[in-house]
Amino acid sequence: MNSDMMEALENIEREKGISIEIMLEALANALLTAYKRMPDAAEEALVEIDMETGAIKVIAQELDEDGNVTREWDDTPDDFGRIAAQTAKQVIFQRIREAEREMKYEEYAGREGDIVTGIIQQTDARYTLLDLGKVEALLPQAEQVQNEHYDHGSRLKAYIVEVRKTAKGPQIVVSRTHPGLVKRLFELEVPEIVDGVVELKAIAREPGHRTKLAVASNDNNVDPVGACVGARGSRVRMVVNELRGEKVDIVPYSDDPSEFVMKALAPARVREVRIHPDTGTAEVIVPDFQLSLAIGKEGQNARLAARLTGWRVDIKSETQLAEEESGGGVEYAEGEWVTNDSGELVWQPAEGGEAISAAEAGYAAPVPPVAEGDAAGDGGAADAPAAAEAPAAVQADEEVPAPGGAEPVTVDSTEGADG
């Protein structure tokens, strides 16, 4: 190896950041391996490379029983220069590739939780590849938002969830569903968060649909919600655009659980929140016309509020609360009392199915109405049992309660009088 090779190593050091000492050490080890494969090679030897001239020598050694060197001599083969040149080329290229992989890994190692911007390169059923410049990031199917489409060549921001070290270099796994993506996007748009004036207390997210964000201010002169929303909604609009239309609710954080739950259910207006620490439940009372808004589509608003606050949210309308407090909160059975073909009064469930007799429902059978002819004479009254003799029976004009607490039915004494 001559001075030209040393000059080439110096250029590699400047361009790739790999020190000459590291490359020469790797080259010396490779040359020693090549020497020992040659016939008549000494059992113990070392390779020396002159840092200035690039001259290479193989120094053979003899060792005593204790491992001490007793004799050394120059055992450089005659054609070792050719072997050295070939070996140097292979070693340097290999070392460059290893160093580049190591530098790429070091660049992204420890960046879990950071946000990166990449260009979409490839999309299939399993994953999407993002070109980050020096490396590619992997966006698995499980980390993709269902209603998002990733077009080739478009730019995309993603959240780093893991950096793996592999033989082919670092493998960076990113996500579009992680709540941390929303947090990082707000940090890019809201300087007050980076400065520590505004603090993100909690995030609850259903990717592609809605996100709730609880913020607090460490400065009484700064409104945390206003800082995140921005002038005319400019800041939050940038985040929503990056999330491709996902709705974002920003609510003020409070140490008072009742107030926090109340704010977390926005945009619904809440009348009262009752906290039950023993069960971890927040009982929320809302006006009747606000009930559906408080619950949200398929329970989404209530579900996100529960995740944001950490309380189990139980939402009731004012009417439901009044019924419970007045003892009317019993679940009513749907159906009606009817007379079957045998003349027996039975309960017919609204959802269909077999009718239930009064006895099966837990009531005595109602006394059938008495016809006028029987009441007037002909022994009808004597043949029928008197009401006083059957106190368990339901009297005429008496309300018969329905199974399950449904609305009672009234047995009219005039019913069937014409029969």
C-alpha positions as CSV (number, residue, x, y, z in Angstrom):
1,M,0.0,0.0,0.0
2,N,1.4,3.4,-1.0
3,S,0.9,7.0,-0.2
4,D,-2.0,7.2,-2.8
5,M,-3.9,4.8,-0.7
6,M,-3.3,6.8,2.4
7,E,-4.6,9.9,0.6
8,A,-7.7,8.0,-0.4
9,L,-8.2,7.0,3.3
10,E,-7.9,10.6,4.3
11,N,-10.6,11.6,1.8
12,I,-12.9,8.9,3.1
13,E,-12.3,10.2,6.6
14,R,-13.4,13.7,5.6
15,E,-16.4,12.6,3.5
16,K,-17.8,9.7,5.6
17,G,-16.5,10.6,9.0
18,I,-14.6,7.3,9.4
19,S,-11.3,7.8,11.1
20,I,-8.1,6.4,9.4
21,E,-7.1,4.6,12.6
22,I,-10.3,2.5,12.5
23,M,-9.9,1.6,8.8
24,L,-6.2,0.7,9.2
25,E,-7.0,-1.5,12.2
26,A,-9.6,-3.3,10.2
27,L,-7.2,-3.6,7.3
28,A,-4.4,-5.0,9.5
29,N,-6.7,-7.7,10.9
30,A,-7.8,-8.7,7.5
31,L,-4.2,-8.9,6.2
32,L,-3.2,-11.0,9.2
33,T,-6.0,-13.5,8.4
34,A,-4.8,-13.6,4.8
35,Y,-1.2,-14.2,5.9
36,K,-2.0,-17.1,8.1
37,R,-3.7,-18.8,5.2
38,M,-0.4,-18.9,3.3
39,P,1.9,-21.9,3.5
40,D,4.8,-21.7,6.0
41,A,3.1,-18.9,7.9
42,A,4.2,-18.4,11.5
43,E,1.8,-19.4,14.2
44,E,2.2,-16.0,15.9
45,A,2.4,-12.8,13.9
46,L,1.2,-9.2,13.6
47,V,0.8,-6.7,10.8
48,E,2.2,-3.2,11.0
49,I,1.1,-0.4,8.7
50,D,3.1,2.9,8.6
51,M,0.7,5.8,9.0
52,E,2.8,8.1,6.8
53,T,4.0,6.0,4.0
54,G,1.4,3.2,4.0
55,A,4.2,0.5,4.1
56,I,3.0,-2.9,5.3
57,K,5.1,-5.4,7.2
58,V,4.3,-8.8,8.6
59,I,6.3,-9.4,11.9
60,A,6.5,-13.1,12.8
61,Q,7.1,-13.9,16.5
62,E,8.2,-16.8,18.7
63,L,6.7,-17.0,22.2
64,D,7.9,-18.9,25.3
65,E,5.7,-20.9,27.6
66,D,4.6,-17.8,29.5
67,G,3.5,-16.1,26.2
68,N,6.5,-13.7,26.1
69,V,8.0,-12.8,22.8
70,T,11.5,-14.3,22.5
71,R,12.2,-13.5,18.8
72,E,10.8,-11.4,16.0
73,W,11.5,-11.2,12.3
74,D,10.2,-9.7,9.1
75,D,8.2,-12.4,7.3
76,T,6.4,-10.2,4.7
77,P,5.7,-12.4,1.7
78,D,7.1,-11.2,-1.7
79,D,3.7,-10.8,-3.3
80,F,2.0,-9.4,-0.2
81,G,1.5,-6.0,-1.9
82,R,-1.0,-7.5,-4.4
83,I,-2.8,-9.3,-1.6
84,A,-2.8,-6.1,0.5
85,A,-4.3,-4.0,-2.3
86,Q,-7.2,-6.5,-2.9
87,T,-7.8,-6.9,0.8
88,A,-7.7,-3.1,1.4
89,K,-10.3,-2.5,-1.2
90,Q,-12.7,-5.1,0.3
91,V,-12.1,-4.0,3.9
92,I,-12.5,-0.3,3.2
93,F,-15.8,-0.8,1.3
94,Q,-17.1,-3.1,4.0
95,R,-16.0,-0.7,6.8
96,I,-17.7,2.2,5.0
97,R,-21.0,0.3,4.8
98,E,-20.8,-0.7,8.4
99,A,-20.0,2.9,9.5
100,E,-22.8,4.3,7.5
101,R,-25.3,1.9,9.0
102,E,-24.0,2.7,12.4
103,M,-24.2,6.5,11.8
104,K,-27.7,6.1,10.6
105,Y,-28.7,4.1,13.6
106,E,-27.1,6.6,16.0
107,E,-28.9,9.4,14.2
108,Y,-32.3,7.9,15.0
109,A,-31.6,5.9,18.1
110,G,-33.3,7.5,21.1
111,R,-35.6,9.5,18.9
112,E,-38.7,7.4,19.8
113,G,-41.5,9.9,20.3
114,D,-40.2,12.3,17.7
115,I,-41.9,13.3,14.5
116,V,-40.5,12.9,11.0
117,T,-41.5,13.9,7.5
118,G,-41.1,11.5,4.7
119,I,-42.1,10.9,1.1
120,I,-44.4,7.9,0.4
121,Q,-42.5,5.4,-1.7
122,Q,-44.4,2.1,-1.6
123,T,-47.8,1.0,-0.3
124,D,-49.3,-2.5,0.0
125,A,-51.6,-4.5,2.2
126,R,-48.9,-4.9,4.9
127,Y,-47.1,-1.6,5.2
128,T,-46.2,1.7,3.6
129,L,-42.5,2.9,3.1
130,L,-41.5,6.5,3.8
131,D,-38.3,7.9,2.4
132,L,-36.7,10.0,5.1
133,G,-33.6,10.9,3.0
134,K,-30.8,8.7,4.3
135,V,-33.1,5.9,5.6
136,E,-36.6,4.5,5.0
137,A,-39.3,4.3,7.7
138,L,-41.8,1.5,8.0
139,L,-45.5,2.4,8.5
140,P,-47.3,-0.9,9.3
141,Q,-50.9,-1.5,8.6
142,A,-51.7,-1.5,12.3
143,E,-50.3,2.0,12.6
144,Q,-52.3,3.4,9.7
145,V,-55.5,5.4,9.9
146,Q,-58.3,3.4,8.2
147,N,-59.8,6.2,6.2
148,E,-56.5,7.7,5.0
149,H,-55.0,7.0,1.6
150,Y,-51.3,7.2,1.1
151,D,-50.5,8.4,-2.5
152,H,-47.1,7.7,-4.0
153,G,-44.8,10.7,-3.9
154,S,-46.8,12.7,-1.4
155,R,-45.3,14.0,1.9
156,L,-46.4,12.7,5.2
157,K,-45.6,13.3,8.8
158,A,-45.4,10.3,11.2
159,Y,-44.6,9.6,14.8
160,I,-41.5,7.4,15.6
161,V,-42.6,4.5,17.9
162,E,-39.5,2.2,17.6
163,V,-35.9,2.2,16.2
164,R,-34.5,-1.3,15.6
165,K,-30.9,-2.1,14.8
166,T,-30.6,-4.8,12.1
167,A,-27.8,-6.1,9.9
168,K,-29.0,-4.0,7.0
169,G,-29.1,-0.9,9.0
170,P,-31.7,0.8,11.3
171,Q,-35.3,-0.1,10.9
172,I,-37.6,2.9,11.9
173,V,-41.2,2.0,12.7
174,V,-43.6,5.0,12.5
175,S,-47.3,5.6,13.3
176,R,-50.1,7.7,12.2
177,T,-52.5,6.6,14.9
178,H,-50.4,7.3,18.1
179,P,-51.8,10.2,20.3
180,G,-48.2,11.5,20.4
181,L,-48.5,12.5,16.8
182,V,-51.1,15.1,17.8
183,K,-48.9,16.3,20.6
184,R,-45.9,16.8,18.4
185,L,-48.0,18.6,15.7
186,F,-49.2,21.1,18.3
187,E,-45.6,21.6,19.5
188,L,-44.7,22.5,15.9
189,E,-47.5,25.1,15.7
190,V,-47.7,26.5,19.2
191,P,-44.5,28.1,20.5
192,E,-46.0,28.5,24.0
193,I,-45.9,24.7,24.4
194,V,-42.2,24.5,23.5
195,D,-41.5,27.4,25.9
196,G,-43.4,25.7,28.7
197,V,-46.0,28.4,29.1
198,V,-48.8,26.1,27.9
199,E,-48.8,22.4,29.0
200,L,-50.5,19.5,27.4
201,K,-52.1,17.6,30.3
202,A,-53.9,14.7,28.5
203,I,-54.8,13.4,25.1
204,A,-57.6,11.0,24.1
205,R,-57.8,10.0,20.4
206,E,-59.8,7.9,18.0
207,P,-57.6,8.1,14.9
208,G,-59.3,9.5,11.9
209,H,-62.4,10.6,13.8
210,R,-61.8,12.8,16.8
211,T,-59.2,13.9,19.4
212,K,-59.7,15.6,22.7
213,L,-56.9,17.6,24.2
214,A,-56.7,19.0,27.7
215,V,-54.3,22.0,28.1
216,A,-53.3,24.2,31.0
217,S,-51.4,27.5,31.3
218,N,-48.5,28.2,33.7
219,D,-49.0,32.0,33.1
220,N,-52.2,33.7,34.3
221,N,-52.0,36.1,31.3
222,V,-52.0,33.3,28.7
223,D,-55.2,31.5,27.7
224,P,-54.1,27.9,26.9
225,V,-57.1,27.1,24.7
226,G,-56.7,30.4,22.7
227,A,-52.9,29.8,22.3
228,C,-53.6,26.4,20.8
229,V,-56.4,27.5,18.6
230,G,-54.5,30.6,17.3
231,A,-55.7,33.7,15.5
232,R,-59.0,32.8,13.7
233,G,-58.1,29.1,14.3
234,S,-55.0,29.2,12.2
235,R,-52.9,27.0,14.5
236,V,-55.4,24.2,15.1
237,R,-56.3,24.3,11.4
238,M,-52.8,23.4,10.5
239,V,-53.0,20.4,12.8
240,V,-56.4,19.3,11.4
241,N,-55.1,19.6,7.9
242,E,-52.1,17.4,8.7
243,L,-54.5,14.9,10.4
244,R,-56.5,15.0,7.1
245,G,-59.7,16.4,8.6
246,E,-59.8,14.7,12.0
247,K,-61.8,16.8,14.5
248,V,-59.9,18.3,17.4
249,D,-61.5,19.5,20.7
250,I,-59.3,21.6,22.9
251,V,-60.6,21.9,26.5
252,P,-59.0,23.6,29.6
253,Y,-57.6,21.3,32.2
254,S,-58.9,21.6,35.8
255,D,-57.8,20.0,39.1
256,D,-61.4,19.8,40.1
257,P,-62.8,16.5,38.7
258,S,-66.3,17.8,38.3
259,E,-65.2,20.8,36.3
260,F,-62.8,18.8,34.2
261,V,-65.4,16.2,33.2
262,M,-67.8,19.0,32.4
263,K,-65.3,20.7,30.1
264,A,-64.3,17.4,28.6
265,L,-67.8,16.7,27.3
266,A,-67.7,19.9,25.1
267,P,-69.4,20.8,22.9
268,A,-72.3,19.5,25.0
269,R,-73.5,21.8,27.8
270,V,-73.7,20.0,31.2
271,R,-75.9,21.0,34.1
272,E,-74.2,19.1,36.9
273,V,-71.5,16.5,37.5
274,R,-71.6,14.3,40.6
275,I,-68.3,12.5,41.4
276,H,-68.4,9.1,43.1
277,P,-64.8,8.3,44.1
278,D,-65.7,4.9,45.5
279,T,-66.8,3.6,42.1
280,G,-64.6,5.9,40.0
281,T,-67.8,7.2,38.3
282,A,-68.7,10.7,37.2
283,E,-72.5,11.0,37.0
284,V,-73.3,13.7,34.5
285,I,-76.7,15.5,34.3
286,V,-77.5,17.2,31.0
287,P,-80.6,18.9,29.6
288,D,-82.8,16.6,27.6
289,F,-82.0,18.3,24.3
290,Q,-78.2,17.9,25.0
291,L,-78.3,14.2,25.8
292,S,-77.5,12.9,22.3
293,L,-74.8,15.6,21.8
294,A,-73.2,14.7,25.1
295,I,-73.1,11.0,24.3
296,G,-71.9,11.6,20.7
297,K,-72.2,9.4,17.6
298,E,-72.0,5.8,18.8
299,G,-70.9,7.1,22.2
300,Q,-67.7,8.7,20.9
301,N,-67.9,12.0,22.8
302,A,-68.6,10.3,26.2
303,R,-65.9,7.6,25.5
304,L,-63.2,10.2,24.7
305,A,-64.2,12.3,27.7
306,A,-63.8,9.2,29.9
307,R,-60.3,8.5,28.5
308,L,-59.3,12.1,28.9
309,T,-60.4,12.5,32.5
310,G,-59.8,9.0,33.8
311,W,-63.4,8.8,35.2
312,R,-66.1,6.5,34.1
313,V,-68.7,8.8,32.6
314,D,-72.4,8.0,33.2
315,I,-74.6,10.5,31.3
316,K,-78.3,11.1,32.2
317,S,-80.9,13.6,31.1
318,E,-82.8,15.7,33.5
319,T,-86.0,13.6,32.8
320,Q,-84.2,10.4,33.6
321,L,-82.8,11.8,36.8
322,A,-86.2,13.0,37.9
323,E,-87.7,9.6,37.2
324,E,-85.0,7.9,39.2
325,E,-85.3,10.3,42.2
326,S,-89.1,9.9,42.2
327,G,-88.9,6.1,42.2
328,G,-90.0,5.9,38.6
329,G,-86.7,4.7,37.3
330,V,-88.0,1.2,37.1
331,E,-87.6,-0.3,33.7
332,Y,-91.0,-0.7,32.1
333,A,-92.0,-3.8,30.2
334,E,-93.5,-3.1,26.8
335,G,-96.8,-4.7,26.1
336,E,-100.5,-4.7,27.0
337,W,-103.2,-6.7,28.9
338,V,-105.5,-8.5,26.5
339,T,-108.2,-11.1,26.7
340,N,-107.4,-14.4,25.0
341,D,-109.8,-16.8,23.3
342,S,-110.7,-18.5,26.6
343,G,-111.7,-15.1,28.1
344,E,-108.7,-15.0,30.3
345,L,-106.8,-11.7,30.8
346,V,-103.2,-12.2,29.8
347,W,-100.1,-9.9,29.2
348,Q,-99.0,-9.8,25.6
349,P,-95.3,-8.6,25.3
350,A,-94.8,-5.9,22.6
351,E,-91.8,-7.7,21.1
352,G,-93.9,-10.8,20.5
353,G,-93.8,-14.2,22.0
354,E,-96.1,-16.2,24.2
355,A,-98.6,-14.3,26.3
356,I,-98.3,-14.5,30.1
357,S,-101.3,-15.1,32.3
358,A,-101.9,-13.0,35.4
359,A,-101.0,-16.0,37.7
360,E,-97.7,-16.4,35.9
361,A,-97.0,-12.7,36.2
362,G,-97.5,-13.0,39.9
363,Y,-101.1,-11.7,40.2
364,A,-104.4,-13.4,41.0
365,A,-106.6,-13.8,38.0
366,P,-109.0,-10.8,37.6
367,V,-112.7,-11.6,38.2
368,P,-114.5,-11.6,34.9
369,P,-117.1,-8.8,34.6
370,V,-120.7,-9.8,35.7
371,A,-123.4,-9.6,33.0
372,E,-126.5,-7.7,33.8
373,G,-128.7,-10.7,33.4
374,D,-126.8,-12.6,36.0
375,A,-126.9,-9.7,38.4
376,A,-130.7,-9.4,38.0
377,G,-131.5,-12.9,38.9
378,D,-131.7,-16.5,37.5
379,G,-129.3,-17.6,40.2
380,G,-126.3,-16.0,38.4
381,A,-125.2,-14.2,41.5
382,A,-125.5,-17.2,43.6
383,D,-123.6,-19.3,41.2
384,A,-120.6,-16.9,40.9
385,P,-118.3,-16.3,43.9
386,A,-118.6,-13.0,45.6
387,A,-115.8,-10.4,45.5
388,A,-115.6,-10.5,49.3
389,E,-115.1,-14.2,49.2
390,A,-112.1,-13.8,46.8
391,P,-110.0,-11.0,48.2
392,A,-107.0,-12.0,46.1
393,A,-108.9,-11.4,42.9
394,V,-108.8,-8.1,41.1
395,Q,-112.1,-6.2,41.5
396,A,-114.0,-4.5,38.8
397,D,-112.6,-1.1,37.9
398,E,-109.3,-2.0,39.6
399,E,-106.0,-1.3,38.0
400,V,-103.9,-4.4,37.2
401,P,-100.2,-3.7,37.2
402,A,-98.2,-5.0,34.3
403,P,-95.2,-7.3,34.6
404,G,-91.9,-5.4,35.0
405,G,-93.6,-2.2,36.2
406,A,-95.3,-1.3,32.9
407,E,-98.4,0.9,32.8
408,P,-101.3,-0.8,34.7
409,V,-104.6,-1.8,32.9
410,T,-108.0,-1.0,34.3
411,V,-110.7,-3.7,34.3
412,D,-113.9,-1.9,33.4
413,S,-117.1,-3.2,35.2
414,T,-119.2,-2.2,32.2
415,E,-117.0,-4.3,29.8
416,G,-119.0,-7.0,28.2
417,A,-122.4,-5.8,29.6
418,D,-124.0,-6.2,26.2
419,G,-123.0,-9.8,25.9
